[in-house]
Amino acid sequence: MSGEDRADRLRRRRQRARDRARTDESNETEETDKSEETDKTGESAKTAEAAETAKLDETAKAEETAEKKETEATDETDEPKESVKDVQKPTYMYLPHSVRRDLDRAYSMLKAEYEYEYQEGFEKNRHFYPLVVSLGLEAIEELDPEDVRARLSEKE
Protein backbone atom coordinates (compact mmCIF):
# COMPACT_ATOMS: atom_id res chain seq x y z
CA MET A 1 0.00 0.00 0.00
CA SER A 2 1.62 3.26 -1.07
CA GLY A 3 1.31 6.57 0.76
CA GLU A 4 -0.29 8.12 -2.29
CA ASP A 5 -3.10 5.54 -2.28
CA ARG A 6 -3.73 6.24 1.40
CA ALA A 7 -3.72 9.99 0.83
CA ASP A 8 -6.17 9.63 -2.05
CA ARG A 9 -8.48 7.50 0.11
CA LEU A 10 -8.37 10.10 2.87
CA ARG A 11 -9.15 12.91 0.42
CA ARG A 12 -12.09 10.97 -1.01
CA ARG A 13 -13.40 10.18 2.48
CA ARG A 14 -13.19 13.84 3.51
CA GLN A 15 -14.96 14.91 0.32
CA ARG A 16 -17.77 12.39 0.92
CA ALA A 17 -18.17 13.73 4.47
CA ARG A 18 -18.39 17.30 3.13
CA ASP A 19 -20.93 16.22 0.51
CA ARG A 20 -23.03 14.45 3.16
CA ALA A 21 -22.94 17.54 5.36
CA ARG A 22 -24.12 19.70 2.45
CA THR A 23 -26.87 17.21 1.61
CA ASP A 24 -28.03 17.07 5.25
CA GLU A 25 -28.05 20.86 5.37
CA SER A 26 -30.12 21.15 2.19
CA ASN A 27 -32.52 18.43 3.42
CA GLU A 28 -33.09 20.37 6.64
CA THR A 29 -33.81 23.50 4.61
CA GLU A 30 -36.30 21.61 2.40
CA GLU A 31 -38.07 20.12 5.45
CA THR A 32 -38.37 23.58 7.00
CA ASP A 33 -39.74 24.97 3.74
CA LYS A 34 -42.32 22.15 3.47
CA SER A 35 -43.55 22.64 7.02
CA GLU A 36 -43.92 26.36 6.44
CA GLU A 37 -45.87 25.76 3.23
CA THR A 38 -48.43 23.58 4.99
CA ASP A 39 -49.53 26.33 7.40
CA LYS A 40 -48.97 29.40 5.25
CA THR A 41 -51.24 32.37 5.40
CA GLY A 42 -50.60 35.73 3.78
CA GLU A 43 -48.31 36.85 6.61
CA SER A 44 -46.53 33.53 7.04
CA ALA A 45 -45.68 33.56 3.32
CA LYS A 46 -43.93 36.89 3.80
CA THR A 47 -42.17 35.55 6.89
CA ALA A 48 -41.09 32.44 4.99
CA GLU A 49 -39.71 34.58 2.18
CA ALA A 50 -37.80 36.69 4.71
CA ALA A 51 -36.44 33.56 6.39
CA GLU A 52 -35.42 32.15 3.01
CA THR A 53 -33.64 35.39 2.13
CA ALA A 54 -31.86 35.36 5.50
CA LYS A 55 -30.72 31.76 4.91
CA LEU A 56 -29.41 32.66 1.47
CA ASP A 57 -27.57 35.65 2.94
CA GLU A 58 -26.00 33.45 5.61
CA THR A 59 -24.91 30.94 2.98
CA ALA A 60 -23.40 33.68 0.84
CA LYS A 61 -21.55 35.09 3.86
CA ALA A 62 -20.20 31.64 4.72
CA GLU A 63 -18.98 31.18 1.15
CA GLU A 64 -17.32 34.61 1.23
CA THR A 65 -15.59 33.73 4.49
CA ALA A 66 -14.31 30.49 2.99
CA GLU A 67 -13.02 32.36 -0.06
CA LYS A 68 -11.30 34.92 2.18
CA LYS A 69 -9.55 32.15 4.11
CA GLU A 70 -8.32 30.66 0.85
CA THR A 71 -7.02 33.98 -0.41
CA GLU A 72 -5.39 34.84 2.92
CA ALA A 73 -3.01 31.96 2.32
CA THR A 74 -1.43 33.77 -0.60
CA ASP A 75 1.98 35.17 -1.25
CA GLU A 76 2.77 38.64 -2.59
CA THR A 77 1.59 37.71 -6.10
CA ASP A 78 -1.93 37.05 -4.76
CA GLU A 79 -1.89 33.50 -6.10
CA PRO A 80 -3.25 30.92 -3.66
CA LYS A 81 -0.57 28.68 -2.18
CA GLU A 82 -0.84 25.07 -3.17
CA SER A 83 -1.16 22.75 -0.20
CA VAL A 84 2.05 20.96 0.67
CA LYS A 85 -0.06 17.81 0.88
CA ASP A 86 -0.95 18.14 -2.80
CA VAL A 87 2.61 18.91 -3.93
CA GLN A 88 4.81 16.59 -1.89
CA LYS A 89 4.63 12.88 -1.20
CA PRO A 90 4.06 11.99 2.46
CA THR A 91 6.82 10.08 4.22
CA TYR A 92 6.38 8.61 7.66
CA MET A 93 9.31 7.94 9.98
CA TYR A 94 9.83 6.52 13.41
CA LEU A 95 12.54 8.43 15.24
CA PRO A 96 14.03 7.94 18.69
CA HIS A 97 12.80 10.54 21.18
CA SER A 98 16.21 12.20 21.44
CA VAL A 99 16.48 12.61 17.66
CA ARG A 100 12.92 13.93 17.43
CA ARG A 101 13.60 16.40 20.25
CA ASP A 102 16.78 17.63 18.48
CA LEU A 103 14.88 17.90 15.20
CA ASP A 104 12.11 19.97 16.81
CA ARG A 105 14.64 22.26 18.51
CA ALA A 106 16.57 22.76 15.29
CA TYR A 107 13.35 23.64 13.48
CA SER A 108 12.28 26.12 16.15
CA MET A 109 15.65 27.87 16.14
CA LEU A 110 15.98 27.99 12.36
CA LYS A 111 12.38 29.13 11.93
CA ALA A 112 12.82 32.01 14.36
CA GLU A 113 16.10 33.13 12.77
CA TYR A 114 14.81 32.78 9.22
CA GLU A 115 11.54 34.62 9.86
CA TYR A 116 13.34 37.39 11.75
CA GLU A 117 15.89 37.83 8.96
CA TYR A 118 13.56 37.63 5.95
CA GLN A 119 10.09 38.48 7.36
CA GLU A 120 8.53 35.51 5.59
CA GLY A 121 7.21 32.17 6.75
CA PHE A 122 9.31 29.05 7.19
CA GLU A 123 7.12 25.95 7.21
CA LYS A 124 8.15 22.65 8.71
CA ASN A 125 6.73 20.37 6.00
CA ARG A 126 7.28 22.67 3.03
CA HIS A 127 10.77 23.96 3.87
CA PHE A 128 12.47 22.39 6.88
CA TYR A 129 12.01 18.65 6.36
CA PRO A 130 13.12 18.68 2.69
CA LEU A 131 16.17 20.74 3.72
CA VAL A 132 17.11 18.35 6.54
CA VAL A 133 16.75 15.30 4.33
CA SER A 134 18.69 16.75 1.40
CA LEU A 135 21.54 17.92 3.67
CA GLY A 136 21.50 14.55 5.42
CA LEU A 137 21.73 12.73 2.10
CA GLU A 138 24.76 14.80 1.17
CA ALA A 139 26.44 13.90 4.47
CA ILE A 140 25.57 10.20 4.13
CA GLU A 141 27.19 10.03 0.69
CA GLU A 142 30.53 10.79 2.36
CA LEU A 143 30.23 7.96 4.91
CA ASP A 144 31.67 4.50 4.51
CA PRO A 145 30.17 1.45 6.24
CA GLU A 146 32.52 1.78 9.23
CA ASP A 147 31.41 5.38 9.78
CA VAL A 148 27.77 4.33 9.56
CA ARG A 149 28.31 1.62 12.17
CA ALA A 150 30.07 4.08 14.47
CA ARG A 151 27.25 6.61 14.12
CA LEU A 152 24.60 4.00 14.81
CA SER A 153 26.36 2.80 17.94
CA GLU A 154 26.55 6.43 19.17
CA LYS A 155 22.77 6.82 18.81
CA GLU A 156 21.94 3.61 20.72
KEMARKE-303749 format. One record per residue (C-alpha): residue number from 1; residue in one letter; x, y, z. Coordinates in steps of 0.1 Angstrom, whole numbers. Example, Ala and Ser with C-alpha at 12.3 -4.5 7.8 and 13.67 -1.06 7.14 Angstrom:
<recs>
<rec><num>1</num><residu>a</residu><x>123</x><y>-45</y><z>78</z></rec>
<rec><num>2</num><residu>s</residu><x>137</x><y>-11</y><z>71</z></rec>
</recs>
This chain:
<recs>
<rec><num>1</num><residu>m</residu><x>0</x><y>0</y><z>0</z></rec>
<rec><num>2</num><residu>s</residu><x>16</x><y>33</y><z>-11</z></rec>
<rec><num>3</num><residu>g</residu><x>13</x><y>66</y><z>8</z></rec>
<rec><num>4</num><residu>e</residu><x>-3</x><y>81</y><z>-23</z></rec>
<rec><num>5</num><residu>d</residu><x>-31</x><y>55</y><z>-23</z></rec>
<rec><num>6</num><residu>r</residu><x>-37</x><y>62</y><z>14</z></rec>
<rec><num>7</num><residu>a</residu><x>-37</x><y>100</y><z>8</z></rec>
<rec><num>8</num><residu>d</residu><x>-62</x><y>96</y><z>-21</z></rec>
<rec><num>9</num><residu>r</residu><x>-85</x><y>75</y><z>1</z></rec>
<rec><num>10</num><residu>l</residu><x>-84</x><y>101</y><z>29</z></rec>
<rec><num>11</num><residu>r</residu><x>-91</x><y>129</y><z>4</z></rec>
<rec><num>12</num><residu>r</residu><x>-121</x><y>110</y><z>-10</z></rec>
<rec><num>13</num><residu>r</residu><x>-134</x><y>102</y><z>25</z></rec>
<rec><num>14</num><residu>r</residu><x>-132</x><y>138</y><z>35</z></rec>
<rec><num>15</num><residu>q</residu><x>-150</x><y>149</y><z>3</z></rec>
<rec><num>16</num><residu>r</residu><x>-178</x><y>124</y><z>9</z></rec>
<rec><num>17</num><residu>a</residu><x>-182</x><y>137</y><z>45</z></rec>
<rec><num>18</num><residu>r</residu><x>-184</x><y>173</y><z>31</z></rec>
<rec><num>19</num><residu>d</residu><x>-209</x><y>162</y><z>5</z></rec>
<rec><num>20</num><residu>r</residu><x>-230</x><y>145</y><z>32</z></rec>
<rec><num>21</num><residu>a</residu><x>-229</x><y>175</y><z>54</z></rec>
<rec><num>22</num><residu>r</residu><x>-241</x><y>197</y><z>25</z></rec>
<rec><num>23</num><residu>t</residu><x>-269</x><y>172</y><z>16</z></rec>
<rec><num>24</num><residu>d</residu><x>-280</x><y>171</y><z>52</z></rec>
<rec><num>25</num><residu>e</residu><x>-281</x><y>209</y><z>54</z></rec>
<rec><num>26</num><residu>s</residu><x>-301</x><y>211</y><z>22</z></rec>
<rec><num>27</num><residu>n</residu><x>-325</x><y>184</y><z>34</z></rec>
<rec><num>28</num><residu>e</residu><x>-331</x><y>204</y><z>66</z></rec>
<rec><num>29</num><residu>t</residu><x>-338</x><y>235</y><z>46</z></rec>
<rec><num>30</num><residu>e</residu><x>-363</x><y>216</y><z>24</z></rec>
<rec><num>31</num><residu>e</residu><x>-381</x><y>201</y><z>54</z></rec>
<rec><num>32</num><residu>t</residu><x>-384</x><y>236</y><z>70</z></rec>
<rec><num>33</num><residu>d</residu><x>-397</x><y>250</y><z>37</z></rec>
<rec><num>34</num><residu>k</residu><x>-423</x><y>222</y><z>35</z></rec>
<rec><num>35</num><residu>s</residu><x>-436</x><y>226</y><z>70</z></rec>
<rec><num>36</num><residu>e</residu><x>-439</x><y>264</y><z>64</z></rec>
<rec><num>37</num><residu>e</residu><x>-459</x><y>258</y><z>32</z></rec>
<rec><num>38</num><residu>t</residu><x>-484</x><y>236</y><z>50</z></rec>
<rec><num>39</num><residu>d</residu><x>-495</x><y>263</y><z>74</z></rec>
<rec><num>40</num><residu>k</residu><x>-490</x><y>294</y><z>52</z></rec>
<rec><num>41</num><residu>t</residu><x>-512</x><y>324</y><z>54</z></rec>
<rec><num>42</num><residu>g</residu><x>-506</x><y>357</y><z>38</z></rec>
<rec><num>43</num><residu>e</residu><x>-483</x><y>368</y><z>66</z></rec>
<rec><num>44</num><residu>s</residu><x>-465</x><y>335</y><z>70</z></rec>
<rec><num>45</num><residu>a</residu><x>-457</x><y>336</y><z>33</z></rec>
<rec><num>46</num><residu>k</residu><x>-439</x><y>369</y><z>38</z></rec>
<rec><num>47</num><residu>t</residu><x>-422</x><y>355</y><z>69</z></rec>
<rec><num>48</num><residu>a</residu><x>-411</x><y>324</y><z>50</z></rec>
<rec><num>49</num><residu>e</residu><x>-397</x><y>346</y><z>22</z></rec>
<rec><num>50</num><residu>a</residu><x>-378</x><y>367</y><z>47</z></rec>
<rec><num>51</num><residu>a</residu><x>-364</x><y>336</y><z>64</z></rec>
<rec><num>52</num><residu>e</residu><x>-354</x><y>321</y><z>30</z></rec>
<rec><num>53</num><residu>t</residu><x>-336</x><y>354</y><z>21</z></rec>
<rec><num>54</num><residu>a</residu><x>-319</x><y>354</y><z>55</z></rec>
<rec><num>55</num><residu>k</residu><x>-307</x><y>318</y><z>49</z></rec>
<rec><num>56</num><residu>l</residu><x>-294</x><y>327</y><z>15</z></rec>
<rec><num>57</num><residu>d</residu><x>-276</x><y>357</y><z>29</z></rec>
<rec><num>58</num><residu>e</residu><x>-260</x><y>334</y><z>56</z></rec>
<rec><num>59</num><residu>t</residu><x>-249</x><y>309</y><z>30</z></rec>
<rec><num>60</num><residu>a</residu><x>-234</x><y>337</y><z>8</z></rec>
<rec><num>61</num><residu>k</residu><x>-216</x><y>351</y><z>39</z></rec>
<rec><num>62</num><residu>a</residu><x>-202</x><y>316</y><z>47</z></rec>
<rec><num>63</num><residu>e</residu><x>-190</x><y>312</y><z>12</z></rec>
<rec><num>64</num><residu>e</residu><x>-173</x><y>346</y><z>12</z></rec>
<rec><num>65</num><residu>t</residu><x>-156</x><y>337</y><z>45</z></rec>
<rec><num>66</num><residu>a</residu><x>-143</x><y>305</y><z>30</z></rec>
<rec><num>67</num><residu>e</residu><x>-130</x><y>324</y><z>-1</z></rec>
<rec><num>68</num><residu>k</residu><x>-113</x><y>349</y><z>22</z></rec>
<rec><num>69</num><residu>k</residu><x>-96</x><y>322</y><z>41</z></rec>
<rec><num>70</num><residu>e</residu><x>-83</x><y>307</y><z>9</z></rec>
<rec><num>71</num><residu>t</residu><x>-70</x><y>340</y><z>-4</z></rec>
<rec><num>72</num><residu>e</residu><x>-54</x><y>348</y><z>29</z></rec>
<rec><num>73</num><residu>a</residu><x>-30</x><y>320</y><z>23</z></rec>
<rec><num>74</num><residu>t</residu><x>-14</x><y>338</y><z>-6</z></rec>
<rec><num>75</num><residu>d</residu><x>20</x><y>352</y><z>-13</z></rec>
<rec><num>76</num><residu>e</residu><x>28</x><y>386</y><z>-26</z></rec>
<rec><num>77</num><residu>t</residu><x>16</x><y>377</y><z>-61</z></rec>
<rec><num>78</num><residu>d</residu><x>-19</x><y>371</y><z>-48</z></rec>
<rec><num>79</num><residu>e</residu><x>-19</x><y>335</y><z>-61</z></rec>
<rec><num>80</num><residu>p</residu><x>-32</x><y>309</y><z>-37</z></rec>
<rec><num>81</num><residu>k</residu><x>-6</x><y>287</y><z>-22</z></rec>
<rec><num>82</num><residu>e</residu><x>-8</x><y>251</y><z>-32</z></rec>
<rec><num>83</num><residu>s</residu><x>-12</x><y>228</y><z>-2</z></rec>
<rec><num>84</num><residu>v</residu><x>21</x><y>210</y><z>7</z></rec>
<rec><num>85</num><residu>k</residu><x>-1</x><y>178</y><z>9</z></rec>
<rec><num>86</num><residu>d</residu><x>-9</x><y>181</y><z>-28</z></rec>
<rec><num>87</num><residu>v</residu><x>26</x><y>189</y><z>-39</z></rec>
<rec><num>88</num><residu>q</residu><x>48</x><y>166</y><z>-19</z></rec>
<rec><num>89</num><residu>k</residu><x>46</x><y>129</y><z>-12</z></rec>
<rec><num>90</num><residu>p</residu><x>41</x><y>120</y><z>25</z></rec>
<rec><num>91</num><residu>t</residu><x>68</x><y>101</y><z>42</z></rec>
<rec><num>92</num><residu>y</residu><x>64</x><y>86</y><z>77</z></rec>
<rec><num>93</num><residu>m</residu><x>93</x><y>79</y><z>100</z></rec>
<rec><num>94</num><residu>y</residu><x>98</x><y>65</y><z>134</z></rec>
<rec><num>95</num><residu>l</residu><x>125</x><y>84</y><z>152</z></rec>
<rec><num>96</num><residu>p</residu><x>140</x><y>79</y><z>187</z></rec>
<rec><num>97</num><residu>h</residu><x>128</x><y>105</y><z>212</z></rec>
<rec><num>98</num><residu>s</residu><x>162</x><y>122</y><z>214</z></rec>
<rec><num>99</num><residu>v</residu><x>165</x><y>126</y><z>177</z></rec>
<rec><num>100</num><residu>r</residu><x>129</x><y>139</y><z>174</z></rec>
<rec><num>101</num><residu>r</residu><x>136</x><y>164</y><z>202</z></rec>
<rec><num>102</num><residu>d</residu><x>168</x><y>176</y><z>185</z></rec>
<rec><num>103</num><residu>l</residu><x>149</x><y>179</y><z>152</z></rec>
<rec><num>104</num><residu>d</residu><x>121</x><y>200</y><z>168</z></rec>
<rec><num>105</num><residu>r</residu><x>146</x><y>223</y><z>185</z></rec>
<rec><num>106</num><residu>a</residu><x>166</x><y>228</y><z>153</z></rec>
<rec><num>107</num><residu>y</residu><x>133</x><y>236</y><z>135</z></rec>
<rec><num>108</num><residu>s</residu><x>123</x><y>261</y><z>161</z></rec>
<rec><num>109</num><residu>m</residu><x>157</x><y>279</y><z>161</z></rec>
<rec><num>110</num><residu>l</residu><x>160</x><y>280</y><z>124</z></rec>
<rec><num>111</num><residu>k</residu><x>124</x><y>291</y><z>119</z></rec>
<rec><num>112</num><residu>a</residu><x>128</x><y>320</y><z>144</z></rec>
<rec><num>113</num><residu>e</residu><x>161</x><y>331</y><z>128</z></rec>
<rec><num>114</num><residu>y</residu><x>148</x><y>328</y><z>92</z></rec>
<rec><num>115</num><residu>e</residu><x>115</x><y>346</y><z>99</z></rec>
<rec><num>116</num><residu>y</residu><x>133</x><y>374</y><z>118</z></rec>
<rec><num>117</num><residu>e</residu><x>159</x><y>378</y><z>90</z></rec>
<rec><num>118</num><residu>y</residu><x>136</x><y>376</y><z>59</z></rec>
<rec><num>119</num><residu>q</residu><x>101</x><y>385</y><z>74</z></rec>
<rec><num>120</num><residu>e</residu><x>85</x><y>355</y><z>56</z></rec>
<rec><num>121</num><residu>g</residu><x>72</x><y>322</y><z>67</z></rec>
<rec><num>122</num><residu>f</residu><x>93</x><y>290</y><z>72</z></rec>
<rec><num>123</num><residu>e</residu><x>71</x><y>259</y><z>72</z></rec>
<rec><num>124</num><residu>k</residu><x>81</x><y>226</y><z>87</z></rec>
<rec><num>125</num><residu>n</residu><x>67</x><y>204</y><z>60</z></rec>
<rec><num>126</num><residu>r</residu><x>73</x><y>227</y><z>30</z></rec>
<rec><num>127</num><residu>h</residu><x>108</x><y>240</y><z>39</z></rec>
<rec><num>128</num><residu>f</residu><x>125</x><y>224</y><z>69</z></rec>
<rec><num>129</num><residu>y</residu><x>120</x><y>186</y><z>64</z></rec>
<rec><num>130</num><residu>p</residu><x>131</x><y>187</y><z>27</z></rec>
<rec><num>131</num><residu>l</residu><x>162</x><y>207</y><z>37</z></rec>
<rec><num>132</num><residu>v</residu><x>171</x><y>184</y><z>65</z></rec>
<rec><num>133</num><residu>v</residu><x>167</x><y>153</y><z>43</z></rec>
<rec><num>134</num><residu>s</residu><x>187</x><y>167</y><z>14</z></rec>
<rec><num>135</num><residu>l</residu><x>215</x><y>179</y><z>37</z></rec>
<rec><num>136</num><residu>g</residu><x>215</x><y>145</y><z>54</z></rec>
<rec><num>137</num><residu>l</residu><x>217</x><y>127</y><z>21</z></rec>
<rec><num>138</num><residu>e</residu><x>248</x><y>148</y><z>12</z></rec>
<rec><num>139</num><residu>a</residu><x>264</x><y>139</y><z>45</z></rec>
<rec><num>140</num><residu>i</residu><x>256</x><y>102</y><z>41</z></rec>
<rec><num>141</num><residu>e</residu><x>272</x><y>100</y><z>7</z></rec>
<rec><num>142</num><residu>e</residu><x>305</x><y>108</y><z>24</z></rec>
<rec><num>143</num><residu>l</residu><x>302</x><y>80</y><z>49</z></rec>
<rec><num>144</num><residu>d</residu><x>317</x><y>45</y><z>45</z></rec>
<rec><num>145</num><residu>p</residu><x>302</x><y>14</y><z>62</z></rec>
<rec><num>146</num><residu>e</residu><x>325</x><y>18</y><z>92</z></rec>
<rec><num>147</num><residu>d</residu><x>314</x><y>54</y><z>98</z></rec>
<rec><num>148</num><residu>v</residu><x>278</x><y>43</y><z>96</z></rec>
<rec><num>149</num><residu>r</residu><x>283</x><y>16</y><z>122</z></rec>
<rec><num>150</num><residu>a</residu><x>301</x><y>41</y><z>145</z></rec>
<rec><num>151</num><residu>r</residu><x>272</x><y>66</y><z>141</z></rec>
<rec><num>152</num><residu>l</residu><x>246</x><y>40</y><z>148</z></rec>
<rec><num>153</num><residu>s</residu><x>264</x><y>28</y><z>179</z></rec>
<rec><num>154</num><residu>e</residu><x>266</x><y>64</y><z>192</z></rec>
<rec><num>155</num><residu>k</residu><x>228</x><y>68</y><z>188</z></rec>
<rec><num>156</num><residu>e</residu><x>219</x><y>36</y><z>207</z></rec>
</recs>
